[in-house]
Amino acid sequence: MVKILNSCAIAAALLLAACGPSGQSTSTMSPAPKVASTDTRVAKHLFGAIENASTDRPRVYGGYSTGCLAGGMQLAETGPTWQAMRLSRNRNWGHPVLIDYIQELSAKVAELPGWEGLYVGDMSQPRGGPMRTGHVSHQNGIDVDMWMLPPKRLNLTRTERENLSSISTRRSAGAYTNSNWTPEHREVLKLAASDPRVERIFVFPGAKVDMCRNETGDRSYLRKIRPWWGHHYHFHVRLSCPRGSPDCTPQVAVPAGDGCDDAERWVRDILDPPPPDPNAPKPKPRRELQVRDLPQACEALLTAN
């Protein structure tokens, strides 16, 4: 079992990821090629086959849906207030900032009634990159899925972690919450969004509306809670680009305001869908990402130690 990272170890890793005295990155990874890659291999097969992180200092390359991760850290399979799920996928890797975030958030959640901590779903692969199945994002080590199922115990076996299912918290296709949704779910999401490292959190529209209608205090955190399809068995936390990763590509900034009117619009469109636009172009099939589609540093990362 991977040893639990303490705060000192994480802090040391973050310092190593920062820039050196000259202002240049201190990463030991080979410089990216100066010419664009022509590698047409399907990236998900290559990144999905790598079992370990590189030995480089932690650094995020590219965006959430076209990126990779150097020097990733593995979240311990079990900690005082969390368990990583679906271990066979080998997706419990991330930048040290993400590891630290998960540990801190799960400790706060463990203080809530009925929650022993968090069941942690997919993070990233050891070196990030596209996954063979599932997510389009989660590629650069700063995304994580948190289960909606409140943990009752944190001693699940590997077999239990493969077979246990989370719970759905939506009804009416996501327009409303169902009876599985509790005030504690609101508090978990509030705790998750209140951390300044968080860029945004994806959850089904009905949950956002419920939170908007029940918040009577500080509403500033609601801006980070964004409605999106699915996300009723889990919520998806996305961190901002960390220090020491100048090649990380941020997402477009979250719009100003608490976003509650936008969530209400999502709900109205679910209950009464607008007619399809007859002039809308037909959607094109998504092309598989090739190595050349990723940041140049990602190609070198495939063969780095």
Contacts in CASP RR format, 6 or more apart in sequence:
PFRMAT RR
TARGET T0000
AUTHOR 0000-0000-0000
METHOD contacts of the structure
MODEL  1
MVKILNSCAIAAALLLAACGPSGQSTSTMSPAPKVASTDTRVAKHLFGAI
ENASTDRPRVYGGYSTGCLAGGMQLAETGPTWQAMRLSRNRNWGHPVLID
YIQELSAKVAELPGWEGLYVGDMSQPRGGPMRTGHVSHQNGIDVDMWMLP
PKRLNLTRTERENLSSISTRRSAGAYTNSNWTPEHREVLKLAASDPRVER
IFVFPGAKVDMCRNETGDRSYLRKIRPWWGHHYHFHVRLSCPRGSPDCTP
QVAVPAGDGCDDAERWVRDILDPPPPDPNAPKPKPRRELQVRDLPQACEA
LLTAN
1 76 0 8 1.000
1 77 0 8 1.000
1 78 0 8 1.000
2 74 0 8 1.000
2 75 0 8 1.000
2 76 0 8 1.000
2 77 0 8 1.000
3 76 0 8 1.000
4 76 0 8 1.000
4 79 0 8 1.000
4 80 0 8 1.000
5 73 0 8 1.000
5 76 0 8 1.000
5 96 0 8 1.000
5 99 0 8 1.000
5 100 0 8 1.000
5 103 0 8 1.000
7 100 0 8 1.000
10 73 0 8 1.000
10 96 0 8 1.000
10 99 0 8 1.000
10 100 0 8 1.000
13 57 0 8 1.000
13 58 0 8 1.000
13 73 0 8 1.000
13 96 0 8 1.000
14 58 0 8 1.000
14 96 0 8 1.000
14 97 0 8 1.000
14 100 0 8 1.000
14 242 0 8 1.000
14 243 0 8 1.000
16 26 0 8 1.000
16 57 0 8 1.000
16 58 0 8 1.000
17 26 0 8 1.000
17 57 0 8 1.000
17 58 0 8 1.000
17 59 0 8 1.000
17 95 0 8 1.000
17 96 0 8 1.000
17 242 0 8 1.000
17 243 0 8 1.000
17 244 0 8 1.000
17 245 0 8 1.000
18 26 0 8 1.000
18 243 0 8 1.000
18 244 0 8 1.000
19 25 0 8 1.000
19 26 0 8 1.000
19 244 0 8 1.000
20 26 0 8 1.000
25 59 0 8 1.000
25 244 0 8 1.000
25 246 0 8 1.000
26 57 0 8 1.000
27 56 0 8 1.000
27 57 0 8 1.000
27 59 0 8 1.000
27 70 0 8 1.000
28 55 0 8 1.000
28 56 0 8 1.000
28 57 0 8 1.000
29 54 0 8 1.000
29 56 0 8 1.000
29 59 0 8 1.000
29 70 0 8 1.000
29 297 0 8 1.000
29 300 0 8 1.000
29 301 0 8 1.000
29 304 0 8 1.000
30 300 0 8 1.000
30 304 0 8 1.000
31 300 0 8 1.000
32 295 0 8 1.000
32 296 0 8 1.000
32 297 0 8 1.000
32 299 0 8 1.000
32 300 0 8 1.000
33 296 0 8 1.000
33 299 0 8 1.000
33 300 0 8 1.000
36 292 0 8 1.000
36 296 0 8 1.000
37 291 0 8 1.000
37 292 0 8 1.000
37 294 0 8 1.000
37 296 0 8 1.000
37 299 0 8 1.000
38 292 0 8 1.000
39 290 0 8 1.000
39 291 0 8 1.000
39 292 0 8 1.000
39 299 0 8 1.000
40 290 0 8 1.000
40 291 0 8 1.000
40 292 0 8 1.000
41 290 0 8 1.000
41 291 0 8 1.000
42 288 0 8 1.000
42 289 0 8 1.000
42 290 0 8 1.000
43 129 0 8 1.000
43 130 0 8 1.000
43 288 0 8 1.000
43 289 0 8 1.000
43 290 0 8 1.000
43 291 0 8 1.000
43 293 0 8 1.000
43 294 0 8 1.000
43 298 0 8 1.000
44 129 0 8 1.000
44 130 0 8 1.000
44 131 0 8 1.000
44 132 0 8 1.000
44 288 0 8 1.000
44 289 0 8 1.000
45 132 0 8 1.000
46 291 0 8 1.000
46 302 0 8 1.000
47 68 0 8 1.000
47 125 0 8 1.000
47 127 0 8 1.000
47 128 0 8 1.000
47 129 0 8 1.000
47 130 0 8 1.000
47 131 0 8 1.000
47 302 0 8 1.000
48 125 0 8 1.000
48 129 0 8 1.000
48 130 0 8 1.000
48 131 0 8 1.000
48 132 0 8 1.000
50 125 0 8 1.000
50 126 0 8 1.000
50 127 0 8 1.000
50 302 0 8 1.000
51 90 0 8 1.000
51 126 0 8 1.000
52 126 0 8 1.000
53 69 0 8 1.000
53 71 0 8 1.000
53 72 0 8 1.000
53 73 0 8 1.000
53 74 0 8 1.000
53 93 0 8 1.000
53 126 0 8 1.000
53 127 0 8 1.000
54 70 0 8 1.000
54 71 0 8 1.000
54 72 0 8 1.000
54 127 0 8 1.000
54 301 0 8 1.000
54 304 0 8 1.000
54 305 0 8 1.000
55 71 0 8 1.000
55 304 0 8 1.000
55 305 0 8 1.000
56 70 0 8 1.000
56 71 0 8 1.000
56 301 0 8 1.000
56 304 0 8 1.000
57 70 0 8 1.000
57 71 0 8 1.000
58 69 0 8 1.000
58 70 0 8 1.000
58 71 0 8 1.000
58 72 0 8 1.000
58 73 0 8 1.000
58 95 0 8 1.000
58 96 0 8 1.000
58 242 0 8 1.000
58 245 0 8 1.000
59 69 0 8 1.000
59 70 0 8 1.000
59 71 0 8 1.000
59 244 0 8 1.000
59 245 0 8 1.000
59 247 0 8 1.000
60 67 0 8 1.000
60 69 0 8 1.000
60 70 0 8 1.000
60 95 0 8 1.000
60 140 0 8 1.000
60 141 0 8 1.000
60 142 0 8 1.000
60 241 0 8 1.000
60 242 0 8 1.000
60 245 0 8 1.000
60 247 0 8 1.000
60 248 0 8 1.000
61 67 0 8 1.000
61 68 0 8 1.000
61 69 0 8 1.000
61 70 0 8 1.000
61 140 0 8 1.000
61 245 0 8 1.000
61 247 0 8 1.000
61 248 0 8 1.000
61 294 0 8 1.000
61 295 0 8 1.000
61 297 0 8 1.000
61 298 0 8 1.000
61 301 0 8 1.000
62 68 0 8 1.000
62 139 0 8 1.000
62 140 0 8 1.000
62 247 0 8 1.000
62 248 0 8 1.000
62 249 0 8 1.000
62 294 0 8 1.000
62 295 0 8 1.000
62 298 0 8 1.000
63 139 0 8 1.000
63 140 0 8 1.000
63 248 0 8 1.000
63 249 0 8 1.000
63 250 0 8 1.000
63 251 0 8 1.000
64 137 0 8 1.000
64 138 0 8 1.000
64 139 0 8 1.000
64 140 0 8 1.000
64 142 0 8 1.000
64 143 0 8 1.000
64 238 0 8 1.000
64 251 0 8 1.000
65 136 0 8 1.000
65 137 0 8 1.000
65 139 0 8 1.000
66 139 0 8 1.000
66 249 0 8 1.000
66 289 0 8 1.000
66 293 0 8 1.000
66 294 0 8 1.000
66 295 0 8 1.000
67 128 0 8 1.000
67 129 0 8 1.000
67 139 0 8 1.000
67 140 0 8 1.000
67 249 0 8 1.000
67 294 0 8 1.000
67 295 0 8 1.000
67 298 0 8 1.000
68 127 0 8 1.000
68 128 0 8 1.000
68 129 0 8 1.000
68 139 0 8 1.000
68 140 0 8 1.000
68 294 0 8 1.000
68 295 0 8 1.000
68 297 0 8 1.000
68 298 0 8 1.000
68 301 0 8 1.000
69 93 0 8 1.000
69 94 0 8 1.000
69 95 0 8 1.000
69 124 0 8 1.000
69 125 0 8 1.000
69 126 0 8 1.000
69 127 0 8 1.000
69 128 0 8 1.000
69 129 0 8 1.000
69 139 0 8 1.000
69 140 0 8 1.000
69 141 0 8 1.000
70 127 0 8 1.000
70 297 0 8 1.000
70 301 0 8 1.000
70 304 0 8 1.000
71 127 0 8 1.000
72 93 0 8 1.000
72 94 0 8 1.000
72 95 0 8 1.000
72 96 0 8 1.000
72 126 0 8 1.000
72 127 0 8 1.000
72 141 0 8 1.000
73 93 0 8 1.000
73 94 0 8 1.000
73 95 0 8 1.000
73 96 0 8 1.000
73 99 0 8 1.000
74 92 0 8 1.000
74 93 0 8 1.000
74 94 0 8 1.000
74 126 0 8 1.000
75 82 0 8 1.000
75 84 0 8 1.000
75 92 0 8 1.000
75 93 0 8 1.000
75 94 0 8 1.000
75 99 0 8 1.000
75 102 0 8 1.000
75 120 0 8 1.000
75 123 0 8 1.000
76 84 0 8 1.000
77 83 0 8 1.000
77 84 0 8 1.000
77 87 0 8 1.000
77 92 0 8 1.000
78 84 0 8 1.000
78 154 0 8 1.000
78 155 0 8 1.000
79 103 0 8 1.000
79 154 0 8 1.000
80 107 0 8 1.000
80 110 0 8 1.000
80 154 0 8 1.000
81 103 0 8 1.000
81 106 0 8 1.000
81 107 0 8 1.000
81 109 0 8 1.000
81 110 0 8 1.000
81 116 0 8 1.000
81 117 0 8 1.000
81 118 0 8 1.000
81 154 0 8 1.000
82 102 0 8 1.000
82 103 0 8 1.000
82 106 0 8 1.000
82 117 0 8 1.000
82 118 0 8 1.000
82 119 0 8 1.000
82 120 0 8 1.000
82 154 0 8 1.000
83 119 0 8 1.000
83 120 0 8 1.000
83 151 0 8 1.000
83 154 0 8 1.000
83 156 0 8 1.000
83 161 0 8 1.000
84 92 0 8 1.000
84 120 0 8 1.000
84 121 0 8 1.000
84 161 0 8 1.000
85 119 0 8 1.000
85 120 0 8 1.000
85 121 0 8 1.000
85 147 0 8 1.000
85 161 0 8 1.000
85 164 0 8 1.000
86 121 0 8 1.000
86 122 0 8 1.000
86 161 0 8 1.000
86 162 0 8 1.000
87 158 0 8 1.000
87 161 0 8 1.000
87 162 0 8 1.000
88 162 0 8 1.000
89 122 0 8 1.000
90 125 0 8 1.000
90 126 0 8 1.000
91 121 0 8 1.000
91 122 0 8 1.000
91 123 0 8 1.000
91 124 0 8 1.000
91 125 0 8 1.000
91 131 0 8 1.000
91 138 0 8 1.000
92 120 0 8 1.000
92 121 0 8 1.000
92 123 0 8 1.000
93 123 0 8 1.000
93 124 0 8 1.000
93 125 0 8 1.000
93 126 0 8 1.000
93 128 0 8 1.000
93 141 0 8 1.000
94 123 0 8 1.000
94 124 0 8 1.000
94 128 0 8 1.000
94 141 0 8 1.000
94 142 0 8 1.000
95 140 0 8 1.000
95 141 0 8 1.000
95 142 0 8 1.000
95 239 0 8 1.000
95 242 0 8 1.000
95 245 0 8 1.000
97 142 0 8 1.000
97 197 0 8 1.000
97 239 0 8 1.000
97 242 0 8 1.000
98 123 0 8 1.000
98 141 0 8 1.000
98 142 0 8 1.000
98 143 0 8 1.000
98 144 0 8 1.000
98 239 0 8 1.000
101 144 0 8 1.000
101 195 0 8 1.000
101 197 0 8 1.000
101 198 0 8 1.000
101 237 0 8 1.000
101 239 0 8 1.000
102 118 0 8 1.000
102 120 0 8 1.000
102 144 0 8 1.000
104 195 0 8 1.000
105 118 0 8 1.000
105 146 0 8 1.000
105 191 0 8 1.000
105 192 0 8 1.000
105 195 0 8 1.000
106 117 0 8 1.000
106 118 0 8 1.000
106 120 0 8 1.000
107 117 0 8 1.000
108 191 0 8 1.000
109 115 0 8 1.000
109 117 0 8 1.000
109 118 0 8 1.000
109 188 0 8 1.000
109 191 0 8 1.000
110 116 0 8 1.000
110 117 0 8 1.000
112 184 0 8 1.000
112 187 0 8 1.000
112 188 0 8 1.000
113 184 0 8 1.000
114 150 0 8 1.000
114 152 0 8 1.000
114 184 0 8 1.000
115 150 0 8 1.000
115 151 0 8 1.000
115 184 0 8 1.000
115 188 0 8 1.000
116 150 0 8 1.000
116 151 0 8 1.000
116 152 0 8 1.000
116 153 0 8 1.000
116 154 0 8 1.000
117 150 0 8 1.000
117 151 0 8 1.000
117 154 0 8 1.000
118 146 0 8 1.000
118 147 0 8 1.000
118 151 0 8 1.000
118 188 0 8 1.000
119 146 0 8 1.000
119 147 0 8 1.000
119 149 0 8 1.000
119 151 0 8 1.000
119 166 0 8 1.000
120 144 0 8 1.000
120 145 0 8 1.000
120 146 0 8 1.000
120 147 0 8 1.000
121 144 0 8 1.000
121 145 0 8 1.000
121 146 0 8 1.000
121 147 0 8 1.000
121 234 0 8 1.000
122 135 0 8 1.000
122 138 0 8 1.000
122 144 0 8 1.000
122 145 0 8 1.000
123 138 0 8 1.000
123 141 0 8 1.000
123 143 0 8 1.000
123 144 0 8 1.000
123 145 0 8 1.000
124 138 0 8 1.000
124 139 0 8 1.000
124 140 0 8 1.000
124 141 0 8 1.000
124 142 0 8 1.000
124 143 0 8 1.000
125 131 0 8 1.000
127 301 0 8 1.000
127 302 0 8 1.000
128 138 0 8 1.000
128 139 0 8 1.000
128 140 0 8 1.000
128 141 0 8 1.000
129 139 0 8 1.000
129 140 0 8 1.000
129 294 0 8 1.000
129 298 0 8 1.000
130 136 0 8 1.000
130 139 0 8 1.000
130 289 0 8 1.000
131 138 0 8 1.000
131 139 0 8 1.000
135 143 0 8 1.000
136 286 0 8 1.000
137 143 0 8 1.000
137 238 0 8 1.000
140 248 0 8 1.000
142 238 0 8 1.000
142 239 0 8 1.000
142 240 0 8 1.000
142 241 0 8 1.000
142 242 0 8 1.000
142 248 0 8 1.000
143 236 0 8 1.000
143 237 0 8 1.000
143 238 0 8 1.000
143 239 0 8 1.000
144 236 0 8 1.000
144 237 0 8 1.000
145 234 0 8 1.000
145 235 0 8 1.000
145 236 0 8 1.000
145 237 0 8 1.000
146 188 0 8 1.000
146 192 0 8 1.000
146 234 0 8 1.000
146 235 0 8 1.000
146 236 0 8 1.000
146 237 0 8 1.000
147 166 0 8 1.000
147 233 0 8 1.000
147 234 0 8 1.000
148 166 0 8 1.000
148 167 0 8 1.000
148 168 0 8 1.000
148 169 0 8 1.000
148 180 0 8 1.000
148 185 0 8 1.000
148 232 0 8 1.000
148 233 0 8 1.000
148 234 0 8 1.000
148 235 0 8 1.000
149 164 0 8 1.000
149 165 0 8 1.000
149 166 0 8 1.000
149 167 0 8 1.000
150 184 0 8 1.000
156 164 0 8 1.000
165 233 0 8 1.000
166 233 0 8 1.000
166 234 0 8 1.000
167 180 0 8 1.000
167 233 0 8 1.000
168 178 0 8 1.000
168 180 0 8 1.000
168 232 0 8 1.000
168 233 0 8 1.000
169 177 0 8 1.000
169 178 0 8 1.000
169 180 0 8 1.000
169 181 0 8 1.000
169 185 0 8 1.000
169 204 0 8 1.000
169 207 0 8 1.000
169 232 0 8 1.000
169 233 0 8 1.000
170 176 0 8 1.000
170 177 0 8 1.000
170 178 0 8 1.000
170 181 0 8 1.000
170 204 0 8 1.000
170 206 0 8 1.000
170 207 0 8 1.000
170 230 0 8 1.000
170 232 0 8 1.000
171 177 0 8 1.000
171 178 0 8 1.000
172 270 0 8 1.000
172 271 0 8 1.000
173 270 0 8 1.000
174 204 0 8 1.000
174 205 0 8 1.000
174 206 0 8 1.000
174 230 0 8 1.000
174 232 0 8 1.000
174 267 0 8 1.000
174 270 0 8 1.000
175 205 0 8 1.000
175 206 0 8 1.000
175 267 0 8 1.000
175 270 0 8 1.000
175 271 0 8 1.000
176 206 0 8 1.000
176 210 0 8 1.000
176 267 0 8 1.000
177 206 0 8 1.000
177 207 0 8 1.000
177 210 0 8 1.000
181 207 0 8 1.000
181 210 0 8 1.000
183 214 0 8 1.000
185 207 0 8 1.000
186 210 0 8 1.000
186 211 0 8 1.000
186 214 0 8 1.000
189 201 0 8 1.000
189 203 0 8 1.000
189 207 0 8 1.000
189 211 0 8 1.000
189 225 0 8 1.000
189 235 0 8 1.000
190 211 0 8 1.000
190 221 0 8 1.000
192 198 0 8 1.000
192 201 0 8 1.000
192 235 0 8 1.000
192 237 0 8 1.000
193 201 0 8 1.000
193 221 0 8 1.000
193 222 0 8 1.000
193 224 0 8 1.000
193 225 0 8 1.000
194 221 0 8 1.000
197 239 0 8 1.000
197 240 0 8 1.000
197 242 0 8 1.000
198 224 0 8 1.000
198 237 0 8 1.000
198 238 0 8 1.000
198 239 0 8 1.000
198 240 0 8 1.000
199 224 0 8 1.000
199 238 0 8 1.000
199 239 0 8 1.000
199 240 0 8 1.000
199 250 0 8 1.000
199 251 0 8 1.000
199 254 0 8 1.000
200 224 0 8 1.000
200 225 0 8 1.000
200 226 0 8 1.000
200 238 0 8 1.000
200 251 0 8 1.000
200 254 0 8 1.000
201 224 0 8 1.000
201 225 0 8 1.000
201 226 0 8 1.000
201 235 0 8 1.000
201 236 0 8 1.000
201 237 0 8 1.000
201 238 0 8 1.000
202 226 0 8 1.000
202 227 0 8 1.000
202 228 0 8 1.000
202 231 0 8 1.000
202 235 0 8 1.000
202 236 0 8 1.000
202 238 0 8 1.000
203 225 0 8 1.000
203 226 0 8 1.000
203 227 0 8 1.000
203 228 0 8 1.000
203 231 0 8 1.000
203 232 0 8 1.000
203 235 0 8 1.000
203 236 0 8 1.000
204 227 0 8 1.000
204 228 0 8 1.000
204 229 0 8 1.000
204 230 0 8 1.000
204 231 0 8 1.000
204 232 0 8 1.000
205 227 0 8 1.000
205 228 0 8 1.000
205 263 0 8 1.000
205 266 0 8 1.000
205 267 0 8 1.000
205 270 0 8 1.000
206 227 0 8 1.000
206 263 0 8 1.000
206 266 0 8 1.000
206 267 0 8 1.000
207 225 0 8 1.000
207 232 0 8 1.000
207 235 0 8 1.000
208 222 0 8 1.000
208 225 0 8 1.000
208 226 0 8 1.000
208 227 0 8 1.000
208 259 0 8 1.000
208 260 0 8 1.000
208 263 0 8 1.000
208 266 0 8 1.000
209 260 0 8 1.000
209 263 0 8 1.000
209 264 0 8 1.000
209 267 0 8 1.000
211 222 0 8 1.000
211 225 0 8 1.000
212 219 0 8 1.000
212 222 0 8 1.000
212 258 0 8 1.000
212 259 0 8 1.000
212 260 0 8 1.000
212 263 0 8 1.000
212 264 0 8 1.000
215 222 0 8 1.000
219 258 0 8 1.000
220 258 0 8 1.000
222 258 0 8 1.000
222 259 0 8 1.000
222 260 0 8 1.000
223 254 0 8 1.000
223 255 0 8 1.000
223 256 0 8 1.000
223 257 0 8 1.000
223 258 0 8 1.000
223 259 0 8 1.000
224 254 0 8 1.000
226 254 0 8 1.000
227 262 0 8 1.000
227 263 0 8 1.000
227 266 0 8 1.000
228 236 0 8 1.000
238 251 0 8 1.000
240 250 0 8 1.000
241 248 0 8 1.000
241 249 0 8 1.000
241 250 0 8 1.000
242 248 0 8 1.000
247 295 0 8 1.000
247 297 0 8 1.000
255 262 0 8 1.000
291 298 0 8 1.000
291 299 0 8 1.000
291 302 0 8 1.000
292 299 0 8 1.000
END
